[in-house]
Amino acid sequence: MPKRNAWPAYQLEFLIQHYPLRGWTAQRIAEAMPGPPRTPKAVRQQAYYLTLESHNKQGWRQHDPALYDDVHDLAVMDLTLQQIADAIHAQHDVPVSPRWVDLVMRHHLPSGVYAAWRNRSGQRRARGVARSWDQRRKA
C-alpha cells in the first residue's frame, strides 16, 4: 500500500476555502490546488474528514428549496412521479425528471411522506386505468 502524504496547512486552507463554493468540484480543486498533486477522490475524502459541506460536490445542478416543498405537496395530493415532474416544470419552468422527483421524495422529504405515497401506488394505478377507460369510451 502506498504511503499517504500528509496534507500541508496551505492545502488544507485551500480546501476549506474552496470546497463549499459553487462550481468548485473535487476535480477542479485537485487541479488548482498548490503543492503535491491530489486526486479528486483524495479531495473528497479529506473534505469528508474535515466535515466540510459542499454546495456542489459532483457538479450536479442544485434547485431552489421551494421545489422540495412543492414536491411534498404534490406527493400528498397523490400524483404520479411523471405528474409531479410535469407540475414542477409547469409551475417553476425547471425541467425535472421523474427520477429526480423520486430521489427528492426519498432523500429530502420526511420518510413517512414517501412511505405513505408508495403504499398508495395501487390506488394511483386504479385511477389511471379508470381514466384510460373513460377516454376510450369518449373516443
VENFEN-V45820 format. One record per residue. PHI is phi in whole degrees, 0 to 359 (* if undefined). BURIAL is b if it has 9 or more other C-alpha atoms within 8 Angstrom, else e. Layout:
phi/burial
PHI/BURIAL
PHI/BURIAL
This chain:
phi/burial
*/e
292/e
287/e
278/e
277/e
292/e
274/e
293/e
301/e
293/e
289/b
297/b
297/e
300/b
296/b
297/b
285/e
259/b
300/b
285/b
283/b
295/e
88/e
266/b
281/b
300/b
297/b
294/e
295/b
299/b
285/e
268/e
292/b
285/e
94/e
301/e
295/e
234/b
276/e
302/b
295/e
295/e
296/b
297/b
295/e
294/e
296/b
296/e
298/e
276/e
55/e
276/b
265/e
249/b
278/e
210/b
299/b
251/e
84/e
286/e
284/e
263/e
257/e
297/e
300/e
297/e
297/b
295/b
296/e
292/b
298/b
301/b
297/e
289/b
292/b
293/b
286/e
67/b
270/b
283/e
301/b
295/e
295/e
295/b
299/b
296/b
294/e
296/b
297/b
291/e
279/e
253/e
58/e
240/e
288/e
234/b
260/e
300/b
295/e
298/e
300/b
299/b
296/b
296/b
296/b
281/b
252/e
245/e
258/b
303/e
299/e
294/e
294/b
294/b
297/e
294/e
297/b
296/e
291/e
267/b
297/e
296/e
293/e
296/b
297/e
297/e
295/e
296/e
295/e
297/e
297/e
294/e
293/e
298/e
293/e
293/e
294/e
288/e
283/e
